[in-house]
């Protein structure tokens, strides 16, 4: 009986999502307001001067500190204020996913969400879908 009680506590653990975003393509205040936490998922929003600054160590450190998933919001293709930051970020996310898979956490815990002409609404919708995916992952 005690084991069953422990299982239910683990099953209802709140998932943690870290969201890194480029401050050049997104207004942090509006983004925070629109991407409110959903039940069962706690999020931490981190502003970067450029998505290219999302170093591999930063991405892995998020998981070391308890993140279950990570979203990286980048500038639209060919519109990076620092020329190539939005091209480097997906490569780093791919490498971090590979390392997480190798460590036994599974892959696809990191998603890259490039901005496009549809604005912040589409990013928030994609983020909601990613939250659902994270919520369904094993602890």
N, C-alpha and C positions, 0 to 999 in steps of 0.2 A: 504494500500500500504506500509506503514511504517513497519508493521508487516512482510510482505513478504520479505522486504529488510533485516530485522534482521535475519529471518530464513535462507536466503542464506549465510549470514556471518557465522552463526553457522555451517551450513552444510559444509563449506569449511575450517573450523578450522583445523590447522595442528595437527595431532595426535603425542603424545610423547611416545616413547618407551625407557625404561631403560634396559640396558643389564649388568648384573653382570656376571663376569666370573672368574674362578679359574686360577690364574697366573701360576700354576704348569702344566697345561695341554694346555695352549694356549699362543701364542706370541701376546701380545696386539697390537703391531704395525702392524703386518700382519693382524690380525683380524679387526682392524679399517680400514685398506686399503681395505680389501675384503668386508666388510659389510657397504659400503657407504650408506648414507641416500638415500632413495627412495623418489620421489615426494609425498608430503602429509604426510610423517612420519619423525619426527625429533628424533634422538636417542642420548642417553647419555650412554657412556661405562664406567663401573666401575670395576676396577681390585680388586680382593680379594686374600688374601694369600691362601685361601681354600674356596671352595663353602660352606663348613660347617659353615663359618663365616657369611653367609647370614642369620642373625638373623631375626626373625619374625618382630621385630620393624623396621629394615632397609627396609624390603620388603613393609611394610605398609607406611612408611615414603615416599617412592618413589611415591606412589599414592597421599599422602597428598600434595606433592610438584608439582603435576600436571601430573604424568605419566598416560597414558591410558592403558599401558600394560607393562609387565616386563618379560624378558627372563633370565634364570639362566643357565649358561653353567657349567657343572660339569666334573670331571675326569671320565674316563671309569669305569665301575663297577669293583670292587676289585683292583683298581689301585690308590686309593687316597694316597697321600703322608702323610696324617695325619690319616690314617686308616679308619675312618668312616665319614668324611666330606661329601662325595658324597652320603652317605646313609641318613644323616640328612637333607640335603638340600631339597630333594623332599617332605619330610614330612612337613617341614616348609612352602614350597610353597603351599602344599595342605591346610594347616591350614589358610594361608593368603587368598587363594581363597575362603575358607569357610566364613571367616570374611567379605570379599568384597561382597559376595553374601548376607550375613546377613545385610550389610549396604545398600543394594539396588543397588550396582554397577554391579551386575551380576557376574557369575563365569567364570572361565577359562581366566582370564586376566593375569595369570602368567603361563608360560610354563617352563619346565625343559628340557634342551637339553644336554644329556650326550654325551661326545666325544666317538668315537669308532674308529675302524681300518680304516675307510674311510676318516678320517682327517677333516680338517677345511672346506673343500668344502661342505660337507654334512651339517655341522652346519650352514653355510651361507645360504644354500638352505632352511633348516628348518626355519631359521630366516626370510627369505623372505616370506614364507608361513604364519608365525605368524604375520608379518607386515600386510599382506593382511587381516587377521582376525581382527586385531586391527583397521585397516582403516575402516572396515565395521561396527564397534561397534557404538552405539549411543553416542552422546556427554555426 
